[in-house]
Amino acid sequence: MGRAMLIICAGVMVSLGFVTISTSNQGKALTRTTVNNAEYVMAKNAAHTAIQMAMQEINADDGWPDTYDSPSNAWEVNIDGLDVALWMDFDPSPAHLYWEPDYLRLYSNVEHLNEVLQVTAYYRKARFSSLVPKFEGALTFAADYDKYNFTAGGSASISGNSPTSCPDSDDNTKPGIVVKPGPEGDEDQADKLSEISNIDVDADPSFAVKNDLSYQPTDELIARLSNSPGAQHLSSDHSDNLGSESNPGVFFVNDYLKLNGKQTDGYGILVVRKDAEIEYAGDDGATLDVNGNFTWNGLIIFEDAYNFKGRGTPKINGSILVGHTEEYDGEPIDIDISGNIHFQYDCKGEDYAKMAAADAVKQNKYTRLTQTENIRYASDNSDDSLIEKIKKLL
């Protein structure tokens, strides 16, 4: 009986030993799995964080992807003690298709268990086209009824029929002049704009009253453009060009500006502000308020500008907008188009204005299309750096 009991006890002890060893091994395996999972999550988070950091750099510098375009030129950053190497493939749209999106693929790599974890993100890059308010007409007064005066005569003319076929058929024709409601409604504005009958108007209607017309979105645009890296503030004598079809610009006139007569055209957005004055030295040496042969393609904004005189024979292809800020308390803005100036609404001019604003602000809209995570490469040498491992295994 005693011997049997000893044999039974010994068996129980051996069984318990096996159970203990098995439980211990399971615990170790579970701990190892937990640690591996935690390290994987940390590595993955570091790779994702590097992508977010890279997108911030790209928003600040549009040419940033060109610097880190291959594993040999990878951007290296340490995140929470983990080394990350990131490079990009940039696929731009053709230069002549300005509004077509570009595409960007980012490869973010981090070491995990002596292998390389790669997170790939694919983005569509589109330029902001909604910065510039929609053109309402050839000439728009986003000013209160008592804040502007209007004089017209001579050989001045206004056309609301776009010579360029617009993508939206409704945009092919605009009113000649668009205004805010007056105190007495449309009749009040009709009396104020009665001098429009003294000039040639090719628009139907010749003028229109828009109840929700406001200068507010435009003054916000101007404030943003004024502080943008791409805007040019002109003063004194100016001999350089004023933009081109492929590279329209944003130009501010804050005080006296004299054009030297070499510019025959300009493209983009021209902002004439309070106390500003533009003169043009014509070929005959005479000083004109506006160039006799000058053509502007895009948007001209008169903000709190006291006088606008359309002398000579300039042509504006696009739109002119006259307005005032909320705090403006100066004299009414005098709009005199008694010369030979021609206002031609053109949706192509609206494109130039949008391009100029987008380029000046240098801000794009990125949409993430896909994102994947993979252990992409097995590493042979644990002493290699992350970059060396990637290069060997590509």
Secondary structure, 3 states (H helix, E strand, C coil): CHHHHHHHHHHHHHHHHHHHHHHHHHHHHHHHHHHHHHHHHHHHHHHHHHHHHHHHHHHHCCCHHHHCCCHHHCEEEEECCEEEEEEEEEECCCCCCCCCCEEEEEEEEEEECCEEEEEEEEEEEEECCCCCCCCCCCEEEECCHHHEEEEECCCCEEECECCCCCCCHHHCECCCEEECCCCCCHHHHHHHCHHHHHCEEECCCCEEECCCCCCHHHHHHHHHHHCCCCCEEEEEEECCCECCCCCCEEEEEEEEEEECCCCCEEEEEEEECCCCEEEEECCCCCEECCCCCCEEEEEEEEECCCEEECCCCCEEEEEEEEECCCCCCCCCEEEEECCCCEEEECHHHHHHHHHHHHHHHCCEEEEEEEEEEEEEEECCCCCCCHHHHHHHHC
